[in-house]
Amino acid sequence: IPGTEQIDDQLNAKELVKAIREFLDTLPERDRAIFLHRYFFVEDADAISARYGMKRTTVNVILSRTRSKLKSYLTQEGYYL
């Protein structure tokens, strides 16, 4: 049926957004805020480190660990990355 692929893609995108939100709810507040500032508000690590009063390397470690946890979570939920 023409157009069903687009509908499927939209539904899959909504499900993925829901899964990411659920994952973010599992994070400690600071880690969630750092992740959001980096990937949703597109702040660089220097700006985030200044905002939270921590070293840039600490921010980068938190982001790296959070990405790894997100990948694991999404894999568990049936998403293949």
PDB file of N, CA, C and O in Angstrom, chain B, residues numbered from 101:
ATOM      1  N   ILE B 101       0.868  -1.179   0.000  1.00  0.00           N
ATOM      2  CA  ILE B 101       0.000   0.000   0.000  1.00  0.00           C
ATOM      3  C   ILE B 101       0.905   1.229   0.000  1.00  0.00           C
ATOM      4  O   ILE B 101       1.772   1.351   0.866  1.00  0.00           O
ATOM      5  N   PRO B 102       0.724   2.129  -0.942  1.00  0.00           N
ATOM      6  CA  PRO B 102       1.546   3.337  -1.013  1.00  0.00           C
ATOM      7  C   PRO B 102       1.383   4.194   0.246  1.00  0.00           C
ATOM      8  O   PRO B 102       0.273   4.385   0.745  1.00  0.00           O
ATOM      9  N   GLY B 103       2.494   4.699   0.741  1.00  0.00           N
ATOM     10  CA  GLY B 103       2.469   5.592   1.894  1.00  0.00           C
ATOM     11  C   GLY B 103       2.584   4.905   3.240  1.00  0.00           C
ATOM     12  O   GLY B 103       2.793   5.572   4.253  1.00  0.00           O
ATOM     13  N   THR B 104       2.453   3.584   3.275  1.00  0.00           N
ATOM     14  CA  THR B 104       2.524   2.905   4.572  1.00  0.00           C
ATOM     15  C   THR B 104       3.923   2.906   5.150  1.00  0.00           C
ATOM     16  O   THR B 104       4.092   2.874   6.369  1.00  0.00           O
ATOM     17  N   GLU B 105       4.930   2.943   4.290  1.00  0.00           N
ATOM     18  CA  GLU B 105       6.305   3.001   4.791  1.00  0.00           C
ATOM     19  C   GLU B 105       6.533   4.276   5.584  1.00  0.00           C
ATOM     20  O   GLU B 105       7.193   4.257   6.623  1.00  0.00           O
ATOM     21  N   GLN B 106       5.986   5.385   5.095  1.00  0.00           N
ATOM     22  CA  GLN B 106       6.142   6.654   5.794  1.00  0.00           C
ATOM     23  C   GLN B 106       5.437   6.607   7.150  1.00  0.00           C
ATOM     24  O   GLN B 106       5.965   7.115   8.139  1.00  0.00           O
ATOM     25  N   ILE B 107       4.269   6.011   7.202  1.00  0.00           N
ATOM     26  CA  ILE B 107       3.533   5.878   8.461  1.00  0.00           C
ATOM     27  C   ILE B 107       4.310   4.991   9.421  1.00  0.00           C
ATOM     28  O   ILE B 107       4.424   5.309  10.605  1.00  0.00           O
ATOM     29  N   ASP B 108       4.846   3.882   8.922  1.00  0.00           N
ATOM     30  CA  ASP B 108       5.659   2.995   9.754  1.00  0.00           C
ATOM     31  C   ASP B 108       6.877   3.722  10.310  1.00  0.00           C
ATOM     32  O   ASP B 108       7.217   3.575  11.483  1.00  0.00           O
ATOM     33  N   ASP B 109       7.529   4.508   9.457  1.00  0.00           N
ATOM     34  CA  ASP B 109       8.700   5.265   9.902  1.00  0.00           C
ATOM     35  C   ASP B 109       8.328   6.251  10.996  1.00  0.00           C
ATOM     36  O   ASP B 109       9.076   6.411  11.961  1.00  0.00           O
ATOM     37  N   GLN B 110       7.184   6.914  10.865  1.00  0.00           N
ATOM     38  CA  GLN B 110       6.746   7.870  11.876  1.00  0.00           C
ATOM     39  C   GLN B 110       6.438   7.168  13.199  1.00  0.00           C
ATOM     40  O   GLN B 110       6.788   7.669  14.267  1.00  0.00           O
ATOM     41  N   LEU B 111       5.791   6.022  13.125  1.00  0.00           N
ATOM     42  CA  LEU B 111       5.493   5.268  14.341  1.00  0.00           C
ATOM     43  C   LEU B 111       6.770   4.778  15.011  1.00  0.00           C
ATOM     44  O   LEU B 111       6.904   4.847  16.233  1.00  0.00           O
ATOM     45  N   ASN B 112       7.706   4.283  14.209  1.00  0.00           N
ATOM     46  CA  ASN B 112       8.983   3.830  14.758  1.00  0.00           C
ATOM     47  C   ASN B 112       9.741   4.978  15.411  1.00  0.00           C
ATOM     48  O   ASN B 112      10.348   4.795  16.466  1.00  0.00           O
ATOM     49  N   ALA B 113       9.714   6.156  14.800  1.00  0.00           N
ATOM     50  CA  ALA B 113      10.391   7.322  15.374  1.00  0.00           C
ATOM     51  C   ALA B 113       9.757   7.706  16.702  1.00  0.00           C
ATOM     52  O   ALA B 113      10.467   8.046  17.648  1.00  0.00           O
ATOM     53  N   LYS B 114       8.431   7.656  16.785  1.00  0.00           N
ATOM     54  CA  LYS B 114       7.739   7.982  18.043  1.00  0.00           C
ATOM     55  C   LYS B 114       8.097   6.975  19.132  1.00  0.00           C
ATOM     56  O   LYS B 114       8.293   7.346  20.289  1.00  0.00           O
ATOM     57  N   GLU B 115       8.178   5.716  18.761  1.00  0.00           N
ATOM     58  CA  GLU B 115       8.537   4.678  19.729  1.00  0.00           C
ATOM     59  C   GLU B 115       9.974   4.861  20.213  1.00  0.00           C
ATOM     60  O   GLU B 115      10.268   4.659  21.391  1.00  0.00           O
ATOM     61  N   LEU B 116      10.862   5.243  19.306  1.00  0.00           N
ATOM     62  CA  LEU B 116      12.246   5.477  19.680  1.00  0.00           C
ATOM     63  C   LEU B 116      12.353   6.672  20.628  1.00  0.00           C
ATOM     64  O   LEU B 116      13.082   6.614  21.618  1.00  0.00           O
ATOM     65  N   VAL B 117      11.638   7.742  20.333  1.00  0.00           N
ATOM     66  CA  VAL B 117      11.633   8.914  21.214  1.00  0.00           C
ATOM     67  C   VAL B 117      11.134   8.517  22.599  1.00  0.00           C
ATOM     68  O   VAL B 117      11.697   8.941  23.609  1.00  0.00           O
ATOM     69  N   LYS B 118      10.088   7.712  22.649  1.00  0.00           N
ATOM     70  CA  LYS B 118       9.555   7.248  23.937  1.00  0.00           C
ATOM     71  C   LYS B 118      10.602   6.434  24.691  1.00  0.00           C
ATOM     72  O   LYS B 118      10.771   6.611  25.898  1.00  0.00           O
ATOM     73  N   ALA B 119      11.299   5.556  24.000  1.00  0.00           N
ATOM     74  CA  ALA B 119      12.327   4.731  24.640  1.00  0.00           C
ATOM     75  C   ALA B 119      13.464   5.601  25.177  1.00  0.00           C
ATOM     76  O   ALA B 119      13.973   5.349  26.269  1.00  0.00           O
ATOM     77  N   ILE B 120      13.860   6.615  24.423  1.00  0.00           N
ATOM     78  CA  ILE B 120      14.935   7.507  24.885  1.00  0.00           C
ATOM     79  C   ILE B 120      14.478   8.286  26.116  1.00  0.00           C
ATOM     80  O   ILE B 120      15.239   8.444  27.071  1.00  0.00           O
ATOM     81  N   ARG B 121      13.243   8.769  26.095  1.00  0.00           N
ATOM     82  CA  ARG B 121      12.722   9.480  27.275  1.00  0.00           C
ATOM     83  C   ARG B 121      12.705   8.570  28.506  1.00  0.00           C
ATOM     84  O   ARG B 121      13.080   8.986  29.602  1.00  0.00           O
ATOM     85  N   GLU B 122      12.270   7.340  28.314  1.00  0.00           N
ATOM     86  CA  GLU B 122      12.251   6.396  29.433  1.00  0.00           C
ATOM     87  C   GLU B 122      13.665   6.155  29.960  1.00  0.00           C
ATOM     88  O   GLU B 122      13.878   6.079  31.170  1.00  0.00           O
ATOM     89  N   PHE B 123      14.626   6.037  29.048  1.00  0.00           N
ATOM     90  CA  PHE B 123      16.015   5.867  29.467  1.00  0.00           C
ATOM     91  C   PHE B 123      16.490   7.079  30.264  1.00  0.00           C
ATOM     92  O   PHE B 123      17.095   6.931  31.326  1.00  0.00           O
ATOM     93  N   LEU B 124      16.216   8.272  29.751  1.00  0.00           N
ATOM     94  CA  LEU B 124      16.665   9.494  30.430  1.00  0.00           C
ATOM     95  C   LEU B 124      16.082   9.592  31.829  1.00  0.00           C
ATOM     96  O   LEU B 124      16.730  10.130  32.727  1.00  0.00           O
ATOM     97  N   ASP B 125      14.879   9.085  32.032  1.00  0.00           N
ATOM     98  CA  ASP B 125      14.258   9.102  33.355  1.00  0.00           C
ATOM     99  C   ASP B 125      14.983   8.212  34.350  1.00  0.00           C
ATOM    100  O   ASP B 125      14.811   8.373  35.558  1.00  0.00           O
ATOM    101  N   THR B 126      15.795   7.272  33.861  1.00  0.00           N
ATOM    102  CA  THR B 126      16.529   6.377  34.764  1.00  0.00           C
ATOM    103  C   THR B 126      17.847   6.989  35.243  1.00  0.00           C
ATOM    104  O   THR B 126      18.464   6.479  36.178  1.00  0.00           O
ATOM    105  N   LEU B 127      18.277   8.078  34.607  1.00  0.00           N
ATOM    106  CA  LEU B 127      19.579   8.664  34.918  1.00  0.00           C
ATOM    107  C   LEU B 127      19.511   9.573  36.132  1.00  0.00           C
ATOM    108  O   LEU B 127      18.467  10.150  36.432  1.00  0.00           O
ATOM    109  N   PRO B 128      20.644   9.695  36.831  1.00  0.00           N
ATOM    110  CA  PRO B 128      20.720  10.723  37.877  1.00  0.00           C
ATOM    111  C   PRO B 128      20.500  12.094  37.238  1.00  0.00           C
ATOM    112  O   PRO B 128      20.849  12.304  36.076  1.00  0.00           O
ATOM    113  N   GLU B 129      19.931  13.010  37.986  1.00  0.00           N
ATOM    114  CA  GLU B 129      19.566  14.329  37.453  1.00  0.00           C
ATOM    115  C   GLU B 129      20.727  15.030  36.750  1.00  0.00           C
ATOM    116  O   GLU B 129      20.552  15.575  35.660  1.00  0.00           O
ATOM    117  N   ARG B 130      21.908  15.021  37.364  1.00  0.00           N
ATOM    118  CA  ARG B 130      23.064  15.704  36.776  1.00  0.00           C
ATOM    119  C   ARG B 130      23.442  15.090  35.426  1.00  0.00           C
ATOM    120  O   ARG B 130      23.673  15.812  34.457  1.00  0.00           O
ATOM    121  N   ASP B 131      23.503  13.781  35.367  1.00  0.00           N
ATOM    122  CA  ASP B 131      23.886  13.108  34.124  1.00  0.00           C
ATOM    123  C   ASP B 131      22.860  13.367  33.024  1.00  0.00           C
ATOM    124  O   ASP B 131      23.219  13.582  31.866  1.00  0.00           O
ATOM    125  N   ARG B 132      21.584  13.344  33.397  1.00  0.00           N
ATOM    126  CA  ARG B 132      20.521  13.627  32.428  1.00  0.00           C
ATOM    127  C   ARG B 132      20.654  15.056  31.894  1.00  0.00           C
ATOM    128  O   ARG B 132      20.543  15.287  30.690  1.00  0.00           O
ATOM    129  N   ALA B 133      20.893  16.007  32.794  1.00  0.00           N
ATOM    130  CA  ALA B 133      21.023  17.406  32.375  1.00  0.00           C
ATOM    131  C   ALA B 133      22.227  17.596  31.452  1.00  0.00           C
ATOM    132  O   ALA B 133      22.136  18.311  30.454  1.00  0.00           O
ATOM    133  N   ILE B 134      23.330  16.972  31.773  1.00  0.00           N
ATOM    134  CA  ILE B 134      24.529  17.079  30.937  1.00  0.00           C
ATOM    135  C   ILE B 134      24.256  16.488  29.554  1.00  0.00           C
ATOM    136  O   ILE B 134      24.618  17.084  28.539  1.00  0.00           O
ATOM    137  N   PHE B 135      23.626  15.337  29.515  1.00  0.00           N
ATOM    138  CA  PHE B 135      23.301  14.695  28.243  1.00  0.00           C
ATOM    139  C   PHE B 135      22.376  15.587  27.404  1.00  0.00           C
ATOM    140  O   PHE B 135      22.598  15.769  26.207  1.00  0.00           O
ATOM    141  N   LEU B 136      21.352  16.132  28.035  1.00  0.00           N
ATOM    142  CA  LEU B 136      20.421  16.994  27.314  1.00  0.00           C
ATOM    143  C   LEU B 136      21.103  18.256  26.798  1.00  0.00           C
ATOM    144  O   LEU B 136      20.866  18.674  25.665  1.00  0.00           O
ATOM    145  N   HIS B 137      21.951  18.863  27.629  1.00  0.00           N
ATOM    146  CA  HIS B 137      22.646  20.073  27.181  1.00  0.00           C
ATOM    147  C   HIS B 137      23.542  19.770  25.982  1.00  0.00           C
ATOM    148  O   HIS B 137      23.667  20.597  25.079  1.00  0.00           O
ATOM    149  N   ARG B 138      24.155  18.615  25.968  1.00  0.00           N
ATOM    150  CA  ARG B 138      25.057  18.280  24.865  1.00  0.00           C
ATOM    151  C   ARG B 138      24.297  17.916  23.590  1.00  0.00           C
ATOM    152  O   ARG B 138      24.592  18.445  22.518  1.00  0.00           O
ATOM    153  N   TYR B 139      23.328  17.022  23.704  1.00  0.00           N
ATOM    154  CA  TYR B 139      22.738  16.452  22.499  1.00  0.00           C
ATOM    155  C   TYR B 139      21.405  17.063  22.075  1.00  0.00           C
ATOM    156  O   TYR B 139      20.987  16.885  20.931  1.00  0.00           O
ATOM    157  N   PHE B 140      20.736  17.773  22.966  1.00  0.00           N
ATOM    158  CA  PHE B 140      19.487  18.408  22.573  1.00  0.00           C
ATOM    159  C   PHE B 140      19.627  19.921  22.459  1.00  0.00           C
ATOM    160  O   PHE B 140      18.984  20.547  21.616  1.00  0.00           O
ATOM    161  N   PHE B 141      20.467  20.507  23.310  1.00  0.00           N
ATOM    162  CA  PHE B 141      20.694  21.952  23.240  1.00  0.00           C
ATOM    163  C   PHE B 141      22.001  22.286  22.527  1.00  0.00           C
ATOM    164  O   PHE B 141      22.344  23.455  22.353  1.00  0.00           O
ATOM    165  N   VAL B 142      22.723  21.248  22.117  1.00  0.00           N
ATOM    166  CA  VAL B 142      23.935  21.329  21.300  1.00  0.00           C
ATOM    167  C   VAL B 142      24.993  22.250  21.923  1.00  0.00           C
ATOM    168  O   VAL B 142      25.616  23.050  21.225  1.00  0.00           O
ATOM    169  N   GLU B 143      25.185  22.132  23.219  1.00  0.00           N
ATOM    170  CA  GLU B 143      26.263  22.850  23.895  1.00  0.00           C
ATOM    171  C   GLU B 143      27.528  22.009  23.821  1.00  0.00           C
ATOM    172  O   GLU B 143      27.466  20.780  23.841  1.00  0.00           O
ATOM    173  N   ASP B 144      28.668  22.669  23.737  1.00  0.00           N
ATOM    174  CA  ASP B 144      29.914  21.909  23.727  1.00  0.00           C
ATOM    175  C   ASP B 144      30.338  21.580  25.159  1.00  0.00           C
ATOM    176  O   ASP B 144      29.810  22.133  26.124  1.00  0.00           O
ATOM    177  N   ALA B 145      31.288  20.681  25.269  1.00  0.00           N
ATOM    178  CA  ALA B 145      31.725  20.195  26.579  1.00  0.00           C
ATOM    179  C   ALA B 145      32.295  21.316  27.440  1.00  0.00           C
ATOM    180  O   ALA B 145      32.138  21.294  28.660  1.00  0.00           O
ATOM    181  N   ASP B 146      32.950  22.289  26.827  1.00  0.00           N
ATOM    182  CA  ASP B 146      33.489  23.413  27.598  1.00  0.00           C
ATOM    183  C   ASP B 146      32.376  24.219  28.261  1.00  0.00           C
ATOM    184  O   ASP B 146      32.490  24.583  29.432  1.00  0.00           O
ATOM    185  N   ALA B 147      31.309  24.498  27.531  1.00  0.00           N
ATOM    186  CA  ALA B 147      30.183  25.251  28.090  1.00  0.00           C
ATOM    187  C   ALA B 147      29.496  24.461  29.201  1.00  0.00           C
ATOM    188  O   ALA B 147      29.102  25.023  30.223  1.00  0.00           O
ATOM    189  N   ILE B 148      29.360  23.169  28.993  1.00  0.00           N
ATOM    190  CA  ILE B 148      28.720  22.326  30.006  1.00  0.00           C
ATOM    191  C   ILE B 148      29.588  22.258  31.260  1.00  0.00           C
ATOM    192  O   ILE B 148      29.078  22.339  32.378  1.00  0.00           O
ATOM    193  N   SER B 149      30.896  22.110  31.073  1.00  0.00           N
ATOM    194  CA  SER B 149      31.781  22.036  32.239  1.00  0.00           C
ATOM    195  C   SER B 149      31.741  23.338  33.032  1.00  0.00           C
ATOM    196  O   SER B 149      31.782  23.310  34.262  1.00  0.00           O
ATOM    197  N   ALA B 150      31.662  24.482  32.346  1.00  0.00           N
ATOM    198  CA  ALA B 150      31.558  25.765  33.046  1.00  0.00           C
ATOM    199  C   ALA B 150      30.222  25.862  33.782  1.00  0.00           C
ATOM    200  O   ALA B 150      30.166  26.350  34.911  1.00  0.00           O
ATOM    201  N   ARG B 151      29.154  25.400  33.148  1.00  0.00           N
ATOM    202  CA  ARG B 151      27.812  25.444  33.741  1.00  0.00           C
ATOM    203  C   ARG B 151      27.758  24.651  35.049  1.00  0.00           C
ATOM    204  O   ARG B 151      27.130  25.083  36.015  1.00  0.00           O
ATOM    205  N   TYR B 152      28.417  23.491  35.076  1.00  0.00           N
ATOM    206  CA  TYR B 152      28.327  22.601  36.236  1.00  0.00           C
ATOM    207  C   TYR B 152      29.564  22.633  37.131  1.00  0.00           C
ATOM    208  O   TYR B 152      29.642  21.895  38.113  1.00  0.00           O
ATOM    209  N   GLY B 153      30.524  23.482  36.795  1.00  0.00           N
ATOM    210  CA  GLY B 153      31.702  23.628  37.636  1.00  0.00           C
ATOM    211  C   GLY B 153      32.537  22.361  37.725  1.00  0.00           C
ATOM    212  O   GLY B 153      32.993  21.982  38.805  1.00  0.00           O
ATOM    213  N   MET B 154      32.735  21.709  36.591  1.00  0.00           N
ATOM    214  CA  MET B 154      33.546  20.494  36.579  1.00  0.00           C
ATOM    215  C   MET B 154      34.509  20.546  35.405  1.00  0.00           C
ATOM    216  O   MET B 154      34.374  21.375  34.506  1.00  0.00           O
ATOM    217  N   LYS B 155      35.470  19.659  35.430  1.00  0.00           N
ATOM    218  CA  LYS B 155      36.448  19.609  34.345  1.00  0.00           C
ATOM    219  C   LYS B 155      35.798  19.086  33.067  1.00  0.00           C
ATOM    220  O   LYS B 155      34.837  18.317  33.096  1.00  0.00           O
ATOM    221  N   ARG B 156      36.356  19.529  31.957  1.00  0.00           N
ATOM    222  CA  ARG B 156      35.864  19.089  30.649  1.00  0.00           C
ATOM    223  C   ARG B 156      35.985  17.567  30.518  1.00  0.00           C
ATOM    224  O   ARG B 156      35.098  16.918  29.965  1.00  0.00           O
ATOM    225  N   THR B 157      37.069  17.006  31.022  1.00  0.00           N
ATOM    226  CA  THR B 157      37.242  15.547  30.920  1.00  0.00           C
ATOM    227  C   THR B 157      36.158  14.806  31.702  1.00  0.00           C
ATOM    228  O   THR B 157      35.720  13.733  31.288  1.00  0.00           O
ATOM    229  N   THR B 158      35.727  15.368  32.821  1.00  0.00           N
ATOM    230  CA  THR B 158      34.654  14.745  33.598  1.00  0.00           C
ATOM    231  C   THR B 158      33.357  14.736  32.793  1.00  0.00           C
ATOM    232  O   THR B 158      32.645  13.732  32.762  1.00  0.00           O
ATOM    233  N   VAL B 159      33.056  15.857  32.147  1.00  0.00           N
ATOM    234  CA  VAL B 159      31.868  15.938  31.294  1.00  0.00           C
ATOM    235  C   VAL B 159      31.965  14.898  30.181  1.00  0.00           C
ATOM    236  O   VAL B 159      30.994  14.193  29.902  1.00  0.00           O
ATOM    237  N   ASN B 160      33.124  14.801  29.548  1.00  0.00           N
ATOM    238  CA  ASN B 160      33.292  13.838  28.459  1.00  0.00           C
ATOM    239  C   ASN B 160      33.131  12.400  28.933  1.00  0.00           C
ATOM    240  O   ASN B 160      32.581  11.570  28.209  1.00  0.00           O
ATOM    241  N   VAL B 161      33.600  12.097  30.128  1.00  0.00           N
ATOM    242  CA  VAL B 161      33.449  10.742  30.680  1.00  0.00           C
ATOM    243  C   VAL B 161      31.974  10.453  30.946  1.00  0.00           C
ATOM    244  O   VAL B 161      31.483   9.370  30.626  1.00  0.00           O
ATOM    245  N   ILE B 162      31.268  11.422  31.532  1.00  0.00           N
ATOM    246  CA  ILE B 162      29.837  11.241  31.798  1.00  0.00           C
ATOM    247  C   ILE B 162      29.083  11.017  30.496  1.00  0.00           C
ATOM    248  O   ILE B 162      28.226  10.136  30.421  1.00  0.00           O
ATOM    249  N   LEU B 163      29.391  11.804  29.473  1.00  0.00           N
ATOM    250  CA  LEU B 163      28.729  11.652  28.183  1.00  0.00           C
ATOM    251  C   LEU B 163      29.032  10.298  27.552  1.00  0.00           C
ATOM    252  O   LEU B 163      28.141   9.650  27.003  1.00  0.00           O
ATOM    253  N   SER B 164      30.274   9.878  27.629  1.00  0.00           N
ATOM    254  CA  SER B 164      30.657   8.588  27.056  1.00  0.00           C
ATOM    255  C   SER B 164      29.927   7.441  27.753  1.00  0.00           C
ATOM    256  O   SER B 164      29.404   6.540  27.097  1.00  0.00           O
ATOM    257  N   ARG B 165      29.896   7.479  29.064  1.00  0.00           N
ATOM    258  CA  ARG B 165      29.213   6.419  29.824  1.00  0.00           C
ATOM    259  C   ARG B 165      27.714   6.430  29.552  1.00  0.00           C
ATOM    260  O   ARG B 165      27.090   5.376  29.438  1.00  0.00           O
ATOM    261  N   THR B 166      27.142   7.621  29.450  1.00  0.00           N
ATOM    262  CA  THR B 166      25.708   7.723  29.186  1.00  0.00           C
ATOM    263  C   THR B 166      25.371   7.199  27.798  1.00  0.00           C
ATOM    264  O   THR B 166      24.368   6.505  27.627  1.00  0.00           O
ATOM    265  N   ARG B 167      26.198   7.521  26.800  1.00  0.00           N
ATOM    266  CA  ARG B 167      25.971   6.977  25.448  1.00  0.00           C
ATOM    267  C   ARG B 167      26.028   5.454  25.465  1.00  0.00           C
ATOM    268  O   ARG B 167      25.219   4.787  24.821  1.00  0.00           O
ATOM    269  N   SER B 168      26.983   4.917  26.200  1.00  0.00           N
ATOM    270  CA  SER B 168      27.119   3.469  26.288  1.00  0.00           C
ATOM    271  C   SER B 168      25.886   2.846  26.955  1.00  0.00           C
ATOM    272  O   SER B 168      25.381   1.819  26.502  1.00  0.00           O
ATOM    273  N   LYS B 169      25.413   3.471  28.025  1.00  0.00           N
ATOM    274  CA  LYS B 169      24.210   2.974  28.700  1.00  0.00           C
ATOM    275  C   LYS B 169      22.994   3.072  27.784  1.00  0.00           C
ATOM    276  O   LYS B 169      22.154   2.172  27.760  1.00  0.00           O
ATOM    277  N   LEU B 170      22.905   4.170  27.029  1.00  0.00           N
ATOM    278  CA  LEU B 170      21.783   4.346  26.104  1.00  0.00           C
ATOM    279  C   LEU B 170      21.809   3.267  25.030  1.00  0.00           C
ATOM    280  O   LEU B 170      20.774   2.689  24.700  1.00  0.00           O
ATOM    281  N   LYS B 171      22.981   3.000  24.489  1.00  0.00           N
ATOM    282  CA  LYS B 171      23.096   1.957  23.467  1.00  0.00           C
ATOM    283  C   LYS B 171      22.648   0.614  24.024  1.00  0.00           C
ATOM    284  O   LYS B 171      21.907  -0.118  23.368  1.00  0.00           O
ATOM    285  N   SER B 172      23.090   0.294  25.220  1.00  0.00           N
ATOM    286  CA  SER B 172      22.712  -0.962  25.853  1.00  0.00           C
ATOM    287  C   SER B 172      21.199  -1.014  26.094  1.00  0.00           C
ATOM    288  O   SER B 172      20.558  -2.033  25.834  1.00  0.00           O
ATOM    289  N   TYR B 173      20.645   0.074  26.583  1.00  0.00           N
ATOM    290  CA  TYR B 173      19.208   0.146  26.852  1.00  0.00           C
ATOM    291  C   TYR B 173      18.408  -0.054  25.569  1.00  0.00           C
ATOM    292  O   TYR B 173      17.456  -0.835  25.539  1.00  0.00           O
ATOM    293  N   LEU B 174      18.797   0.654  24.511  1.00  0.00           N
ATOM    294  CA  LEU B 174      18.056   0.543  23.254  1.00  0.00           C
ATOM    295  C   LEU B 174      18.180  -0.853  22.651  1.00  0.00           C
ATOM    296  O   LEU B 174      17.227  -1.361  22.061  1.00  0.00           O
ATOM    297  N   THR B 175      19.344  -1.469  22.795  1.00  0.00           N
ATOM    298  CA  THR B 175      19.528  -2.834  22.319  1.00  0.00           C
ATOM    299  C   THR B 175      18.602  -3.769  23.068  1.00  0.00           C
ATOM    300  O   THR B 175      17.980  -4.648  22.471  1.00  0.00           O
ATOM    301  N   GLN B 176      18.509  -3.580  24.380  1.00  0.00           N
ATOM    302  CA  GLN B 176      17.607  -4.385  25.213  1.00  0.00           C
ATOM    303  C   GLN B 176      16.154  -4.210  24.777  1.00  0.00           C
ATOM    304  O   GLN B 176      15.364  -5.152  24.829  1.00  0.00           O
ATOM    305  N   GLU B 177      15.813  -3.004  24.350  1.00  0.00           N
ATOM    306  CA  GLU B 177      14.450  -2.701  23.919  1.00  0.00           C
ATOM    307  C   GLU B 177      14.159  -3.169  22.484  1.00  0.00           C
ATOM    308  O   GLU B 177      13.048  -2.998  21.982  1.00  0.00           O
ATOM    309  N   GLY B 178      15.161  -3.755  21.840  1.00  0.00           N
ATOM    310  CA  GLY B 178      14.941  -4.312  20.518  1.00  0.00           C
ATOM    311  C   GLY B 178      15.385  -3.437  19.361  1.00  0.00           C
ATOM    312  O   GLY B 178      15.099  -3.740  18.203  1.00  0.00           O
ATOM    313  N   TYR B 179      16.081  -2.357  19.667  1.00  0.00           N
ATOM    314  CA  TYR B 179      16.610  -1.501  18.600  1.00  0.00           C
ATOM    315  C   TYR B 179      18.003  -1.986  18.264  1.00  0.00           C
ATOM    316  O   TYR B 179      18.785  -2.325  19.152  1.00  0.00           O
ATOM    317  N   TYR B 180      18.306  -2.016  16.986  1.00  0.00           N
ATOM    318  CA  TYR B 180      19.602  -2.483  16.535  1.00  0.00           C
ATOM    319  C   TYR B 180      20.390  -1.291  15.995  1.00  0.00           C
ATOM    320  O   TYR B 180      19.991  -0.639  15.030  1.00  0.00           O
ATOM    321  N   LEU B 181      21.513  -1.031  16.646  1.00  0.00           N
ATOM    322  CA  LEU B 181      22.308   0.141  16.311  1.00  0.00           C
ATOM    323  C   LEU B 181      23.550  -0.239  15.548  1.00  0.00           C
ATOM    324  O   LEU B 181      24.341   0.631  15.183  1.00  0.00           O
TER     325      LEU B 181
END
